[in-house]
Amino acid sequence: MDKQYKKTLEPEPSASNSEPRKKLWLTGLLFFLALGIEFLYIKSYNVSYFISPDGLNYSNIAENFLKGNGLVNTSGFVQGDDGVARAVAQTREYVVGPIYPLLLALVYGIFGFKSYGMVVGLHAVLGAVSAVLAYKTGELLFGKRYAWIPYGLTLGYPLFAFWGMYVLTETTYVFTITLFLYLLALYAKQAKQPKLRTLLILGAAIGISNLVRPLLLLYFPVLGLWIWWMQRGQLKTALRDFTIIVIMTILVMSPWWIRNGIKYHQFIAVSNYGSYEFYLGNNPLTITDSYFYFAQPSYDPDVKARIEKLPVLEQEKEYKRLGMSYILSHPVQFLQRTLAKEKNLFWKPVAPASGELYKMQGHSLDKWYLLLGLIGIVLSFFNLRKYSFLLLFTVYYSFIVSMITVVSGARYRLPVMPAMILLASVAVVMALKGIGKLARVNPHSSGRN
């Protein structure tokens, strides 16, 4: 084994064990404080959960799993004009990442089918762990003195708590992204002598995140270049670290790939849908500043009639082909549309009308989070190597999602907000340090005018 991956030396016999215990005690305190705040938010609503067609679809898969039918969905769901989601005849089987249905199955196995309120309780636990991870990342980036800033900002962000009230993947995915960013910060800290454990856990975290939603699948080129830069151009070391991470990701995801290959006789990386939205997102006629819906005006009836006669997997291939043909045929327009969607998706705060319509508590704070995050982006360029992983993830995620999707709305911005909160923390920390320096330079005079 390479010397760089040897375990660090054990403490000398005379060293006290009080420090690890103190850290464990503090972590526990932070977790339970965060969990209490999460439950206070839940109690502030007069409902215990929100359910949508997507949530019912995940729930249906979890129920089938517990009944021994496997991770399959056997019903379709739509939301009526009255806002109530109802079951309808199934038109196709959706394959989704297995992590969230398995979490639902865990909750249902303990508390019974359709225990949606307990699912929200699980979201509260994941939200509390995310806040603790934000604190740990803050320790790595800013030191213990300022680690409470990303912790507090994570707990105070109202949209995390609001979407945690839904039986949806949002909270779980935000948790995996928060863990991913913490591990990147840890790798950056250990870059001169990275630990094998860090690389293995990072690869596993990427794999698990992809099995919730597959949006980190395309991140590997960015990750590889970042690792090479952190290793200051040492290609051999960078390739070694990157290879370990990729192999671990493959090991975590491969059981799902094998299962899909056996069941569907075709490689399905994570899910069997998304190409239709990719097609609409890059169709020059598609409206890009409204929420996604299947009856978009740009959905050519002739195209629909032709493609819907094909098997599901062939439909996906054809929509993907059409989307790519639009991009290649209109490259300038593709960039213009993607940047326009990025502005709508990621840099536009929740409108007061939308916040009131959804009855979001504290939605007006969203604009201040975005403003602080943008200030942090500017300030981070003064220490680019330290904060580069936050900038790269923010740019990558916002661009990829904007390229694929049609929708607008802060829900689709949630997974990038852990990075934005850390960037906002950069702004707050620098402001506090600046105030501290001014106070030391100009102390209050005693008895003098």
Summary of the structure (lengths in Angstrom):
residues: 449
radius of gyration: 23.5
end to end distance: 68.1
largest distance: 88.1
contacts: 1351
relative contact order: 0.10
helix: 70%
strand: 2%
